[in-house]
């Protein structure tokens, strides 16, 4: 199977969220790890993308997120974790 494009991966994540009943920005912001882990078919890559989506949503940058022009992704990659 051909590799999904970045937009296809984002749309797949959004569909998983919609299917589990997460349909508002408030619900998206309220997702905790326990909620995320029970989403059917969720992957580690989906979880990473979900964190970026939450940050973009909080900054009112959903359109930038979907177009791939989000500055949040660069901020996320620049962070180091101990």
BELWOFEN-V933142 format. One line per field, one symbol per residue. phi: phi as a letter, one per 30 degrees, with the letter a starting at -180 (. if undefined). psi: psi as a letter, one per 30 degrees, with the letter a starting at -180 (. if undefined). burial: I if it has 24 or more other ideal C-beta (glycine too) atoms within 12 Angstrom, else O. Layout:
phi=???
psi=???
burial=???
This chain:
phi=.ddddedddddddedddddcjdbbdddddddceddddcdeidcdddddddddedddddchbddddddicdddeddddddccc
psi=klkkleeeeeeeeeeeeefggjgleeeeffkleeeefgkkgkleeeeeeeeeeeeeeeghheeeeefghkfeeeeeffkkk.
burial=OOOOOOOOIIOOIIOIIOOOOIOOOOOIOOIOOOOIOOIOOIOOOIOOIIIIIIIIIOOOOOOOIOOOOIOIIOOOOOOOOO
